[in-house]
Amino acid sequence: MRVVSSLYLLILGYIIAALVFWEMRLQQQNGRIYAQEVITLRSQLDSTRYPNVYRYEMQQLNKKLDSRTTQYVAEGTTFLIVILIGAAVVYGSFIRRMNLSRQQNNFMLAVTHELKSPLASIKLNLQTLDKHQLDEEKRRKLIERCINESNRLNDLCNNMLFTSQIEGRQYKQAMEAFSLSDMAMDVSAEFAARYQRRFEQDIDDGCRIIGDQAMLRIAITNLVENAVKYTPAHGTIRISVNTAGAAAVVQIADEGPGIPDDEKKRIFDKFYRVGNEESRKTKGTGLGLYLSSRIVRQHKGRLVVKDNEPQGTVFELQLPLAPGRA
C-alpha cells in the first residue's frame, strides 16, 4: 500500500513538473515572438518620423504579449486543476477499493470463524451425548448449548441473507402495526435465558409502531448481541423502551470499553470492525450494525450511538409511533 502510494505520488509529481516545464517553454517562446515582432516593427516603421503611430503599434504588441501570457497561464492552470482533480478521484477510488478489499477479507475470515466455532461446539456436545451416559441435568445443559449455538448460526445466516436482499432490493417489507414493547420484551427474555443475571429492562407498555416485524427484530437482536459481545461477564446490559414525543425510543446500554469518538461515524459502515481480524478477540462479521442501520433508515427512523456512564456504549433506536399513539 505504501509503495503504491509513493509510486503514485512520484508519477503525479513528474506530470506536474512536465506541465510546469512546458509552461515555462511557452512563456519563453512568447518572449521570442514578442522580440521578433518588435524587430519587424522597427524595420518597417521609423519611430522618429511617426512617433505616435510607433507608440500605438508598440501598445498593440504589448497587448498581444499580455494576451498570450494570460492565455498560456490560464490553459496551464486549467490543465493543472484537471490533473489534480483527476488524480484525487483516482487515488480516492483506489483507497476505497483497497479498504473494501481489506474489509471483505476480514469479513471472510470472520464468517469462517463464526461458522466453525458454533459447529465445533455443537459437534462436541453431540459427541459427548453419544459417548457418555449422562444424568438428565447434564443432558439438558448440553442440549441447551446446542440450541444456543444453532441460534448463533441462524442469526449469522439471517444477517447475510437480509443484507443481500436489502442491497439487491429483493426484500418486500410486510408493514403492519405491532407492539414494539412486546418485541423488545421477547428479545430481552430470549437473551436473558442464554445469559442469566446479565440483563435489566425498563420497558413501557403500549409503544406501537408500523413496520416490518422480522426486520426490526433482527435490528434489535443485532444491537443486543453487540452489547453482549463487548460487555464483560460481570457487566450488566440494560434494555429500555419508552416514548419521546412522536417517537418510540429503544435503548440498549452496555458496560463495555466504549467506542472512540473518531470511530462512531464508521461503525455503521459495511464490514467495518476495529483492528485486524486475525488478532481481534471479539466475534462478529461487521454486518450487524450496518444491517441494523439500514433497517432503521428504511423505517424512517434514526440509530445513534452515545457514551454510557460511567463506562460503555448506548445504542438508541428511534422510530415513528403508529398514528394516534403520539
FENDAVEN-V804206 format. One record per pair of residues at least 24 apart in sequence whose C-alpha atoms are under 7 Angstrom apart, sorted by the first residue. I is the first residue (numbers start at 1). GAP is how many residues later the second one is. D is the distance in Angstrom with one decimal. If there is no record, write none. Layout:
<<I | GAP | D> <I | GAP | D>>
This chain:
<<23 | 53 | 6.5> <27 | 42 | 6.8> <34 | 31 | 6.4> <103 | 168 | 5.5> <103 | 169 | 6.4> <104 | 167 | 6.7> <106 | 171 | 5.4> <107 | 164 | 6.1> <107 | 178 | 5.4> <107 | 179 | 6.8> <109 | 168 | 6.8> <110 | 167 | 6.7> <110 | 174 | 6.3> <110 | 175 | 5.2> <111 | 174 | 6.0> <115 | 38 | 6.8> <118 | 31 | 5.1> <122 | 24 | 5.1> <122 | 27 | 6.8> <159 | 128 | 6.8> <159 | 129 | 6.7> <163 | 128 | 6.2> <173 | 39 | 5.8> <174 | 38 | 5.1> <175 | 35 | 6.2> <175 | 36 | 4.5> <175 | 37 | 4.8> <176 | 34 | 5.1> <176 | 35 | 5.4> <176 | 36 | 6.5> <177 | 31 | 6.7> <177 | 32 | 5.5> <177 | 33 | 4.2> <177 | 34 | 6.5> <177 | 145 | 6.9> <178 | 30 | 5.5> <178 | 31 | 5.8> <178 | 32 | 6.4> <179 | 27 | 6.5> <179 | 28 | 5.8> <179 | 29 | 4.3> <179 | 30 | 6.5> <180 | 27 | 5.5> <180 | 28 | 5.5> <180 | 29 | 6.4> <181 | 24 | 5.8> <181 | 25 | 6.5> <181 | 26 | 5.5> <181 | 60 | 6.5> <187 | 34 | 6.6> <198 | 37 | 6.6> <198 | 38 | 4.9> <198 | 39 | 6.0> <199 | 37 | 5.8> <199 | 38 | 4.9> <199 | 39 | 5.8> <200 | 37 | 6.2> <200 | 38 | 4.7> <200 | 39 | 6.3> <201 | 37 | 5.5> <201 | 38 | 4.7> <201 | 39 | 5.5> <202 | 37 | 6.3> <202 | 38 | 4.5> <202 | 39 | 6.5> <203 | 37 | 5.0> <203 | 38 | 4.5> <203 | 39 | 6.5> <204 | 37 | 5.8> <204 | 38 | 5.4> <207 | 35 | 7.0> <207 | 36 | 6.9> <207 | 41 | 6.2> <208 | 113 | 6.0> <208 | 114 | 5.7> <209 | 111 | 6.5> <209 | 112 | 4.6> <209 | 113 | 4.3> <210 | 112 | 5.5> <211 | 88 | 6.6> <215 | 80 | 6.6> <216 | 79 | 6.8> <219 | 72 | 6.9> <219 | 73 | 4.2> <219 | 76 | 6.7> <222 | 66 | 5.3> <222 | 67 | 6.7> <222 | 70 | 6.8> <223 | 29 | 7.0> <223 | 66 | 6.9> <224 | 28 | 6.5> <227 | 27 | 5.3> <229 | 53 | 6.6> <230 | 26 | 5.0> <231 | 24 | 5.3> <231 | 25 | 4.3> <232 | 24 | 6.4> <245 | 81 | 6.3> <246 | 74 | 6.1> <246 | 75 | 5.7> <246 | 80 | 4.5> <247 | 71 | 6.1> <247 | 72 | 5.3> <247 | 73 | 4.4> <247 | 74 | 5.1> <248 | 70 | 5.7> <248 | 71 | 5.2> <248 | 72 | 6.1> <248 | 73 | 5.7> <249 | 67 | 6.8> <249 | 68 | 5.7> <249 | 69 | 4.6> <249 | 70 | 6.6> <250 | 66 | 5.7> <250 | 67 | 5.0> <250 | 68 | 6.5> <251 | 63 | 6.5> <251 | 64 | 5.7> <251 | 65 | 4.5> <251 | 66 | 6.3> <252 | 62 | 5.6> <252 | 63 | 5.3> <252 | 64 | 6.6> <253 | 55 | 6.7> <253 | 60 | 5.8> <253 | 61 | 4.2> <253 | 62 | 6.5> <254 | 58 | 5.3> <254 | 59 | 5.5> <254 | 60 | 6.4> <255 | 56 | 5.5> <255 | 57 | 4.1> <255 | 58 | 6.7> <256 | 55 | 6.7> <256 | 56 | 4.5> <256 | 57 | 6.8> <257 | 54 | 6.7> <257 | 55 | 5.4> <258 | 49 | 6.8> <258 | 53 | 6.6> <258 | 54 | 4.3> <258 | 55 | 5.1> <259 | 54 | 6.8> <264 | 41 | 7.0> <268 | 25 | 6.4>>
